Structures are given as structure tokens and as C-alpha cells.
Amino acid sequence: MTALGAATATQVILEGGFPAIAWAAEGDPVPPPLGVYGKLPLVSKVALSPDGTRVALVMNKPQELVIYDVNLVTGKTAAAAIESDKIRDLMWADNDRILVVTSVTRKDAGTLFEEWFGLMLDVHANKRIQMYSYVSGVNYAQVFGSFYRIKMDGKYFMTAAGYKAPDAVNMSGSQGSAATFSANLNKCLFAFDPGSSRSRRLDEDLNDINDWVISPDGKVIARSEYDDDTHLWTLRYESEKGWKIIYEVKMDLDTPTLCGLGRDGRSVLLYMRSGELQNSYVEVSPEGVISPPLDINGNVNSPIFYPTTFALAALF
């Protein structure tokens, strides 16, 4: 075989079971098989407990997803399989329990959509609590984001948004279809005790709320809403007299995104997806004053928030 002949490849099995392709020197390399690109990483998510003593991670096994809880001090490890095809997020609810956010794909009236669920998991004790399973007025325990680990009365809670009946009484016929039941239910934000079925309602409204911003002690600071009939996007700020509107814009598509707290811990951070401030982050004060864009030359970045104060730390 000449130097211009066909290349040869040797498959090497690395620790963890992933193949690496070692290409021979002669000729042009042959691309690896498509199956290599399609494989999930062995470890997909990693999270550190609040006290820094334990690590949670997701292992992608051939037939299942497994959550590992590793004690960095004692070396003790426990594992629990998760019955879902997708894990969206992984974080610690407190120093002993892990929040696992999963989703499944459903089909309703010819439309595909994702249903999300929040599971608080004690891996060592093999105990699981699903968010909204014990909230009166909730027939189908879906979650819709707004995941914060907060501390109230010296104890950690996990927050999540959901839907519930306005009169706190289960509604017949709402089981099963996210596409059909949400129009008759209130959007709500609850805080859940990771170690029990107890929960606290933080906010609830019939308005179609997109996102909430809360403080580390569980105080609701701001929320964004969108009215499909008027095409009005509204940013409300909580004050001593109740909710006040600090910013509104009429827009059919590409409305702003409420991201979190600003740098001072009082303002809120918006990502502007259209208009004169398109592709930029701005801070809005409690009085409704909008700052100049925070990023440079219109570059689209991602915000990083301090884990203890929830305030904006940087854009990267």
C-alpha cells in the first residue's frame, strides 16, 4: 500500500466504554461512523450540594438514566434509575436531596409538545417526591420552570411554576392534556419542602404569567405576563401596594425574556429579542428605568447569577 492508499483505523476502547478512532498515517482519514456522533456522553450533568460535600451526576446507561449521589468526604455512593427519556436539569434541593427535571414528548390534536416534571430525590433513602403531586387543585403535576433553591425560616425549599384550579378544587376532565386544560387554570408559583409533601404558595394569578423573579429568602420580586388577545407583554414589580407595571410593550412575536435579578439585587434583567435593543441585555429598575445595553457590540451572551444572592454576576 502506498502513502496515498486507503487509510486504516484502529478502534481503541477508552475507560467508560467510549470508542476512540486512531487514524493511520497514510492517506486521507475516513470519517468515523455516524453512531459515534449520536452517542450521549457518559456523564451529562453535574451539580454540587450547597454545603460542598456531595456531588450529583447523571450517567447515561444503555437502557436507562441513572442519578449518582457521591459523598466527597466519606466516598459513599448511591444510585437511582430515572424513568424518563430526557433529563432537562439537575440541581440540589437541599444538602440531602436532588431536584431532577425531566420531560416526555406527548401528542395532542396532531401537535407535539413537551411535558415537564420535577422530582425531588433522596438517592440514599430511595425516596421520591414529585412537585405539585400534593397541591390541592392540581390534577396533573406538570412544572413550567422558575426553579430556585430558596431558604425560608432556616430551611431550604425548591420553587417551581405550575397550573391549578382557581377555587383550589380539582376540576373534572382536566387530567392528561396540557394543550387543553391550561386555559381554565391559574398559573401559580409554589415552594416545596424537599423532605416532605408540604408546600407554600408564593404567587397565583389567572393572567398568563411567563416567568417570575424571586429573592433567596422566597420573596417574589417581579413577574412577566403576555396577553394573547392584546399582544401586550407586561413586566410587573412587587411593591408595598401590590403589583405595579414598570414596563410594557406591544409585540406579536419575540417578546422580551425576564432572566433574573440585576447587578444591584433590586433591578431585574431582561433579554430584548427585538426592537431597537434587539439581542441585548438591559436592567430595569423598580421605578421602570431601563439601563443601556450591558453587552458590547450587540453580542449575544448568557447571564451568570450569584448562587447565594441570585444577583447578576456576569455575561459570558
C-alpha positions as CSV (number, residue, x, y, z in Angstrom):
1,M,0.0,0.0,0.0
2,T,1.4,3.4,-1.0
3,A,1.3,6.6,1.1
4,L,-1.8,7.7,-1.0
5,G,-3.6,4.4,-0.4
6,A,-6.7,3.9,1.8
7,A,-6.4,4.9,5.4
8,T,-6.7,2.3,8.1
9,A,-8.3,2.8,11.5
10,T,-7.8,1.1,14.9
11,Q,-10.6,1.3,17.4
12,V,-9.4,1.9,21.0
13,I,-11.8,1.4,23.9
14,L,-11.3,4.1,26.5
15,E,-12.3,4.0,30.2
16,G,-16.1,4.5,30.3
17,G,-16.7,2.5,27.2
18,F,-16.4,5.2,24.6
19,P,-14.5,4.3,21.4
20,A,-11.8,6.5,20.0
21,I,-10.6,6.2,16.4
22,A,-6.8,6.2,15.9
23,W,-6.1,7.0,12.3
24,A,-3.1,5.6,10.4
25,A,-0.7,8.0,8.9
26,E,-1.2,7.1,5.2
27,G,-3.8,8.8,3.1
28,D,-6.9,10.9,4.0
29,P,-8.7,9.9,7.1
30,V,-12.0,8.2,6.8
31,P,-14.8,9.8,8.9
32,P,-15.9,7.9,12.0
33,P,-19.3,6.2,11.8
34,L,-22.3,8.3,12.4
35,G,-23.2,6.3,15.6
36,V,-20.2,7.9,17.3
37,Y,-21.7,11.4,16.9
38,G,-25.1,10.3,18.0
39,K,-24.0,8.7,21.3
40,L,-24.8,10.5,24.6
41,P,-21.9,11.5,26.8
42,L,-21.3,9.1,29.7
43,V,-21.9,11.9,32.2
44,S,-24.3,14.6,31.1
45,K,-24.9,16.8,34.2
46,V,-23.0,17.5,37.4
47,A,-24.2,19.5,40.5
48,L,-22.5,20.4,43.8
49,S,-24.6,20.4,47.1
50,P,-25.0,23.7,48.9
51,D,-22.5,22.7,51.7
52,G,-20.0,21.4,49.1
53,T,-19.8,17.9,50.5
54,R,-21.7,15.9,47.8
55,V,-21.9,15.7,44.0
56,A,-24.8,14.6,41.9
57,L,-24.4,13.5,38.3
58,V,-26.3,11.8,35.5
59,M,-24.9,8.6,34.0
60,N,-26.3,7.7,30.5
61,K,-26.5,3.9,30.7
62,P,-27.5,1.9,27.5
63,Q,-31.1,1.3,28.7
64,E,-31.7,3.9,31.4
65,L,-30.6,7.2,33.0
66,V,-29.0,6.8,36.5
67,I,-28.6,9.6,39.1
68,Y,-25.5,9.2,41.3
69,D,-25.0,10.8,44.7
70,V,-21.3,10.9,45.7
71,N,-20.2,12.0,49.1
72,L,-16.9,13.7,48.7
73,V,-16.0,13.3,52.4
74,T,-16.7,9.7,53.0
75,G,-16.6,8.4,49.4
76,K,-20.1,6.8,49.9
77,T,-22.0,6.5,46.7
78,A,-25.6,5.7,45.9
79,A,-27.5,5.4,42.6
80,A,-31.1,5.6,41.4
81,A,-32.6,5.0,38.0
82,I,-34.9,7.6,36.4
83,E,-37.8,6.5,34.3
84,S,-37.6,9.2,31.6
85,D,-36.0,9.6,28.3
86,K,-34.9,13.2,28.9
87,I,-33.3,14.9,31.9
88,R,-33.6,18.7,31.5
89,D,-31.9,19.9,34.7
90,L,-30.2,18.6,37.8
91,M,-29.6,20.6,41.0
92,W,-29.6,20.1,44.8
93,A,-32.9,20.9,46.6
94,D,-31.0,20.9,49.9
95,N,-27.9,19.1,51.2
96,D,-29.6,15.7,51.1
97,R,-32.0,15.7,48.1
98,I,-31.6,16.3,44.4
99,L,-34.1,18.0,42.1
100,V,-34.3,16.2,38.8
101,V,-36.3,18.0,36.0
102,T,-37.4,15.6,33.3
103,S,-39.6,15.8,30.2
104,V,-41.6,13.5,27.9
105,T,-42.9,14.2,24.4
106,R,-46.7,14.0,24.0
107,K,-49.0,14.4,21.1
108,D,-52.4,16.1,21.3
109,A,-54.6,17.1,18.4
110,G,-51.7,16.5,15.9
111,T,-49.3,18.7,17.8
112,L,-46.2,17.5,19.6
113,F,-45.3,19.2,22.9
114,E,-43.1,18.5,26.0
115,E,-44.5,17.8,29.4
116,W,-42.0,18.7,32.2
117,F,-41.9,17.2,35.7
118,G,-40.0,18.0,38.9
119,L,-38.8,15.1,41.1
120,M,-37.1,15.7,44.4
121,L,-35.0,12.6,45.0
122,D,-33.3,11.3,48.1
123,V,-31.0,8.8,46.4
124,H,-29.6,7.1,49.6
125,A,-33.1,6.6,51.1
126,N,-34.7,5.8,47.8
127,K,-37.5,8.4,48.4
128,R,-39.1,10.4,45.7
129,I,-41.5,13.4,45.9
130,Q,-43.0,14.8,42.7
131,M,-43.7,18.5,42.7
132,Y,-47.4,19.5,42.7
133,S,-48.5,16.0,43.5
134,Y,-49.9,17.1,46.8
135,V,-51.1,20.6,45.9
136,S,-54.9,20.9,46.2
137,G,-56.5,21.9,42.9
138,V,-53.8,20.2,40.8
139,N,-54.8,17.1,38.8
140,Y,-51.7,16.8,36.6
141,A,-48.4,17.6,38.2
142,Q,-46.5,19.4,35.4
143,V,-43.9,22.1,36.1
144,F,-43.1,25.1,33.9
145,G,-39.8,26.4,35.1
146,S,-38.9,29.1,37.7
147,F,-36.7,26.7,39.6
148,Y,-35.0,28.4,42.6
149,R,-33.5,26.9,45.7
150,I,-34.5,29.4,48.4
151,K,-34.3,29.4,52.2
152,M,-37.2,30.3,54.4
153,D,-37.2,30.0,58.2
154,G,-33.8,28.5,58.1
155,K,-34.9,25.7,55.8
156,Y,-34.3,25.0,52.1
157,F,-37.3,24.9,49.6
158,M,-37.4,24.4,45.9
159,T,-39.7,26.5,43.8
160,A,-41.4,25.6,40.5
161,A,-44.3,27.1,38.4
162,G,-47.4,25.1,37.7
163,Y,-51.2,25.2,37.0
164,K,-54.0,24.8,39.5
165,A,-57.7,25.2,39.7
166,P,-58.7,28.8,40.8
167,D,-61.0,27.5,43.5
168,A,-58.4,25.0,44.8
169,V,-60.8,22.2,44.0
170,N,-59.9,19.5,41.4
171,M,-61.5,20.1,38.1
172,S,-63.0,17.1,36.3
173,G,-61.8,16.4,32.8
174,S,-58.5,18.3,33.1
175,Q,-56.4,15.2,33.5
176,G,-53.9,14.4,30.8
177,S,-53.7,17.1,28.2
178,A,-51.5,20.2,28.7
179,A,-52.9,21.6,25.5
180,T,-56.5,21.7,26.7
181,F,-56.6,22.3,30.4
182,S,-54.3,25.3,30.9
183,A,-56.8,27.8,29.7
184,N,-59.1,27.2,32.7
185,L,-56.4,27.1,35.4
186,N,-54.4,29.7,37.2
187,K,-50.6,30.0,36.7
188,C,-49.0,29.6,40.1
189,L,-45.6,29.5,41.9
190,F,-45.1,27.2,44.8
191,A,-42.2,26.4,47.2
192,F,-41.8,22.8,48.0
193,D,-40.2,21.2,51.1
194,P,-37.7,18.6,49.7
195,G,-38.2,16.3,52.7
196,S,-42.0,16.2,52.9
197,S,-45.2,16.7,50.9
198,R,-45.6,20.3,52.4
199,S,-45.6,23.3,50.1
200,R,-46.2,27.0,50.2
201,R,-48.0,29.2,47.6
202,L,-45.8,32.2,46.7
203,D,-48.0,33.7,43.9
204,E,-51.0,32.8,41.8
205,D,-53.0,34.6,39.1
206,L,-55.3,33.9,36.2
207,N,-53.1,36.1,34.0
208,D,-50.8,34.1,31.7
209,I,-47.5,34.6,33.6
210,N,-44.3,33.7,31.7
211,D,-41.6,34.0,34.4
212,W,-41.0,35.0,38.0
213,V,-38.0,36.5,39.7
214,I,-37.7,35.8,43.4
215,S,-35.1,36.6,46.2
216,P,-33.1,33.9,48.1
217,D,-35.5,34.2,51.0
218,G,-38.5,33.4,48.8
219,K,-39.9,36.9,48.3
220,V,-41.5,37.3,44.9
221,I,-39.9,40.4,43.3
222,A,-41.2,40.6,39.7
223,R,-43.1,38.6,37.0
224,S,-43.7,38.9,33.3
225,E,-47.0,38.3,31.5
226,Y,-48.3,38.1,28.0
227,D,-51.9,38.7,26.8
228,D,-52.6,36.8,23.6
229,D,-55.7,38.9,22.8
230,T,-54.0,42.3,23.2
231,H,-50.4,41.2,22.3
232,L,-49.2,43.1,25.3
233,W,-46.1,42.0,27.2
234,T,-46.1,43.3,30.8
235,L,-43.4,43.5,33.4
236,R,-44.8,43.8,37.0
237,Y,-42.8,44.6,40.1
238,E,-44.0,43.8,43.6
239,S,-44.4,46.8,45.9
240,E,-45.9,47.5,49.3
241,K,-49.2,48.4,47.5
242,G,-49.1,45.2,45.3
243,W,-48.1,44.6,41.7
244,K,-47.2,47.7,39.7
245,I,-46.4,47.8,36.0
246,I,-42.9,49.1,35.3
247,Y,-42.6,48.2,31.6
248,E,-45.0,47.3,28.8
249,V,-44.5,46.7,25.1
250,K,-47.0,45.6,22.4
251,M,-45.5,42.8,20.3
252,D,-46.8,39.8,18.4
253,L,-43.5,37.8,18.4
254,D,-40.1,37.9,20.0
255,T,-41.2,39.4,23.3
256,P,-38.6,40.2,26.0
257,T,-37.4,37.5,28.4
258,L,-37.3,38.0,32.1
259,C,-34.0,36.5,33.1
260,G,-33.4,37.2,36.8
261,L,-32.2,39.9,39.2
262,G,-29.9,42.7,38.1
263,R,-26.5,43.5,39.5
264,D,-27.8,45.5,42.5
265,G,-30.2,42.8,43.6
266,R,-33.2,45.1,43.1
267,S,-33.4,45.7,39.4
268,V,-34.4,42.9,37.0
269,L,-32.6,41.7,33.9
270,L,-34.3,41.5,30.6
271,Y,-33.1,40.0,27.3
272,M,-34.5,42.0,24.4
273,R,-35.2,39.8,21.4
274,S,-36.4,42.5,19.0
275,G,-36.8,46.3,18.6
276,E,-34.1,48.9,19.0
277,L,-32.4,46.9,21.8
278,Q,-32.5,43.6,19.9
279,N,-30.0,40.9,21.1
280,S,-29.0,42.8,24.2
281,Y,-29.5,42.6,28.0
282,V,-30.8,45.5,30.0
283,E,-31.6,46.1,33.6
284,V,-34.9,47.6,34.6
285,S,-35.1,49.4,38.0
286,P,-38.1,49.1,40.4
287,E,-39.1,52.5,39.0
288,G,-39.1,51.3,35.4
289,V,-35.8,53.0,34.3
290,I,-34.2,50.9,31.6
291,S,-30.4,50.8,31.5
292,P,-28.2,51.0,28.4
293,P,-27.3,47.5,26.9
294,L,-25.0,45.6,29.1
295,D,-23.2,43.6,26.4
296,I,-20.8,45.0,23.8
297,N,-21.4,45.4,20.1
298,G,-24.7,43.5,20.3
299,N,-23.0,40.2,21.1
300,V,-25.5,37.7,22.4
301,N,-24.2,36.3,25.8
302,S,-25.6,34.3,28.6
303,P,-26.0,35.6,32.2
304,I,-24.4,34.1,35.3
305,F,-26.0,34.7,38.7
306,Y,-24.5,34.5,42.1
307,P,-25.8,31.3,43.7
308,T,-26.4,32.9,47.1
309,T,-27.9,36.3,46.2
310,F,-29.3,35.5,42.7
311,A,-28.0,38.8,41.5
312,L,-26.4,39.1,38.1
313,A,-22.6,38.3,38.3
314,A,-21.5,38.4,34.6
315,L,-22.4,37.9,31.0
316,F,-20.3,35.4,29.1
